[in-house]
Amino acid sequence: MYFEAVFNPSEAMDYNNDAKNLAGKRIAIQSGWVIKEGRFKGQECYYVPNSNIGWIPYCDLDELKPVPFVKWREIHKSIGYGA
């Protein structure tokens, strides 16, 4: 499923510079898995395909909602990861 959200990184995660550059922006994400251990245990995580951002816990996403693929692809391109 395809989602959009505003990325609001917390201090609890050690994000790389690519992720930090997306702070406060609307991003295109896909659902990942439920985190099995650690600080975010039990939360669903998401990811930005074709990026090196890694997984993003649900708590670092605001305004999360499903979107049609066409809109998702436009957002994905706008943040520099779409073809």
Secondary structure per residue as TSV (DSSP state, phi and psi in degrees):
chain	resnum	aa	ss	phi	psi
A	1	M	-	360.0	151.5
A	2	Y	E	-108.4	136.0
A	3	F	E	-133.2	158.5
A	4	E	E	-125.6	152.0
A	5	A	E	-161.8	161.4
A	6	V	E	-92.9	124.3
A	7	F	E	-82.3	119.8
A	8	N	-	-126.1	80.5
A	9	P	-	-63.6	137.3
A	10	S	-	-94.1	167.2
A	11	E	T	-74.6	-13.8
A	12	A	T	-72.8	-21.2
A	13	M	S	-106.5	146.9
A	14	D	-	-99.7	81.9
A	15	Y	-	-79.5	151.4
A	16	N	-	-79.8	175.6
A	17	N	H	-63.7	-34.3
A	18	D	H	-59.9	-43.2
A	19	A	H	-67.4	-44.1
A	20	K	H	-60.7	-32.1
A	21	N	T	-68.5	-18.1
A	22	L	T	-94.0	0.7
A	23	A	T	-56.6	130.3
A	24	G	T	81.7	-2.3
A	25	K	S	-100.7	155.7
A	26	R	E	-77.4	127.6
A	27	I	E	-123.0	155.7
A	28	A	E	-97.2	123.9
A	29	I	E	-134.6	164.7
A	30	Q	E	-125.1	152.0
A	31	S	E	-71.6	145.4
A	32	G	E	-110.1	-101.1
A	33	W	E	-148.5	173.4
A	34	V	E	-88.8	129.9
A	35	I	-	-70.8	127.7
A	36	K	-	-89.7	-22.9
A	37	E	S	-151.9	166.2
A	38	G	S	91.1	-169.0
A	39	R	T	-57.7	-32.7
A	40	F	T	-102.4	18.3
A	41	K	T	-50.2	130.8
A	42	G	T	91.5	-14.7
A	43	Q	-	-83.9	148.8
A	44	E	E	-79.4	145.0
A	45	C	E	-118.3	162.6
A	46	Y	E	-131.3	168.6
A	47	Y	E	-149.1	157.4
A	48	V	-	-99.5	111.3
A	49	P	T	-59.4	149.4
A	50	N	T	60.7	32.9
A	51	S	S	-131.7	171.2
A	52	N	S	-110.5	25.1
A	53	I	-	-72.8	-33.6
A	54	G	-	88.8	-166.0
A	55	W	E	-84.5	152.6
A	56	I	E	-124.9	121.8
A	57	P	E	-70.6	152.3
A	58	Y	G	-51.7	-37.6
A	59	C	G	-65.8	-15.0
A	60	D	G	-96.4	11.6
A	61	L	E	-121.9	130.1
A	62	D	E	-111.0	152.1
A	63	E	E	56.5	37.9
A	64	L	E	-68.2	128.1
A	65	K	E	-156.6	151.0
A	66	P	E	-72.3	146.9
A	67	V	-	-138.0	155.5
A	68	P	-	-64.2	154.0
A	69	F	H	-56.2	-39.2
A	70	V	H	-60.7	-45.1
A	71	K	H	-67.8	-41.4
A	72	W	H	-58.2	-44.8
A	73	R	H	-62.6	-38.9
A	74	E	H	-63.5	-43.6
A	75	I	H	-65.1	-42.7
A	76	H	H	-60.1	-42.2
A	77	K	H	-65.6	-40.9
A	78	S	H	-65.1	-25.2
A	79	I	T	-94.9	4.9
A	80	G	T	93.5	13.9
A	81	Y	-	-116.0	-9.4
A	82	G	-	-88.5	159.6
A	83	A	-	-85.4	360.0
